Amino acid sequence: MQVRVTTPPPPEDYSDSKYRYLYPRSHYRGKFTPANLAFNANLQEFGQKVIYICGLETSGKISSLQAYSDIKNLWKQLKKSKKNLNIGNDLPEQ
């Protein structure tokens, strides 16, 4: 059984304190490009979902193995997003 953690769309008025508490977002401060902004949103969503999965595992709602599997799948989705948005391809090789 895979736990599906979904983020609901934001309300018309984002000032709703309950929504801001449950789904916090930080302002993007990096070099602005549409791809960077999209990846930042994906990264924040990844982090939020990991927090929920960890909470479910800690409270005994899902097993450690299930939590690991879910987080691994989220990581794969984030890596795919990074690749599709061409993030980091312009960095010099080290």
C-alpha positions as CSV (number, residue, x, y, z in Angstrom):
1,M,0.0,0.0,0.0
2,Q,1.5,3.3,-1.1
3,V,0.5,6.4,0.8
4,R,-0.6,9.1,-1.6
5,V,0.2,12.5,-0.1
6,T,-1.4,15.3,-2.2
7,T,-1.3,19.0,-1.7
8,P,-4.7,20.7,-2.3
9,P,-4.8,23.7,-4.5
10,P,-4.3,27.0,-2.6
11,P,-7.5,28.8,-1.7
12,E,-8.5,32.0,-3.5
13,D,-7.1,34.0,-0.5
14,Y,-3.7,32.6,0.4
15,S,-3.9,34.5,3.7
16,D,-6.0,31.7,5.1
17,S,-3.8,30.9,8.2
18,K,-4.8,27.2,8.3
19,Y,-3.6,26.6,4.7
20,R,-0.4,28.6,5.3
21,Y,0.3,26.5,8.4
22,L,-0.3,23.2,6.7
23,Y,1.4,24.0,3.4
24,P,4.1,26.6,4.1
25,R,5.9,28.2,1.1
26,S,9.0,30.3,1.1
27,H,9.9,33.0,-1.4
28,Y,12.3,32.1,-4.1
29,R,15.6,34.0,-3.8
30,G,17.7,32.5,-6.5
31,K,18.4,33.5,-10.1
32,F,15.0,33.9,-11.6
33,T,14.0,31.7,-14.5
34,P,10.6,30.0,-15.0
35,A,12.4,26.6,-14.7
36,N,14.1,27.6,-11.5
37,L,10.9,28.8,-10.0
38,A,9.0,25.7,-11.0
39,F,11.8,23.5,-9.6
40,N,11.7,25.5,-6.3
41,A,8.0,24.8,-6.0
42,N,8.6,21.1,-6.7
43,L,11.4,21.1,-4.1
44,Q,9.2,22.7,-1.4
45,E,6.4,20.3,-2.2
46,F,8.8,17.4,-1.9
47,G,10.0,18.6,1.5
48,Q,6.4,19.1,2.8
49,K,5.4,15.5,1.7
50,V,8.5,14.0,3.3
51,I,7.5,15.8,6.6
52,Y,4.0,14.2,6.4
53,I,5.3,10.8,5.5
54,C,7.8,11.0,8.5
55,G,4.9,12.0,10.7
56,L,2.8,9.0,9.5
57,E,5.7,6.6,10.2
58,T,6.5,8.1,13.6
59,S,2.9,7.8,14.7
60,G,2.7,4.1,13.5
61,K,0.3,4.7,10.7
62,I,2.7,3.3,8.1
63,S,5.8,1.1,8.4
64,S,9.4,2.3,8.1
65,L,9.7,0.3,4.9
66,Q,6.6,2.0,3.5
67,A,7.9,5.4,4.5
68,Y,11.3,4.7,2.8
69,S,9.6,3.5,-0.3
70,D,7.3,6.5,-0.5
71,I,10.2,9.0,0.1
72,K,12.3,7.2,-2.5
73,N,9.5,7.5,-5.1
74,L,9.1,11.2,-4.3
75,W,12.9,11.6,-4.7
76,K,12.7,9.9,-8.2
77,Q,9.9,12.3,-9.1
78,L,12.0,15.3,-8.0
79,K,15.0,14.1,-9.9
80,K,12.8,13.6,-13.0
81,S,11.5,17.2,-12.6
82,K,15.1,18.5,-12.3
83,K,16.1,16.7,-15.5
84,N,13.0,17.8,-17.4
85,L,13.5,21.4,-16.4
86,N,17.3,21.3,-17.2
87,I,18.2,22.5,-13.8
88,G,21.9,22.3,-13.0
89,N,23.1,21.5,-16.5
90,D,24.9,24.8,-16.8
91,L,27.1,24.2,-13.7
92,P,30.8,23.7,-14.4
93,E,32.2,20.2,-13.8
94,Q,34.2,19.8,-10.6
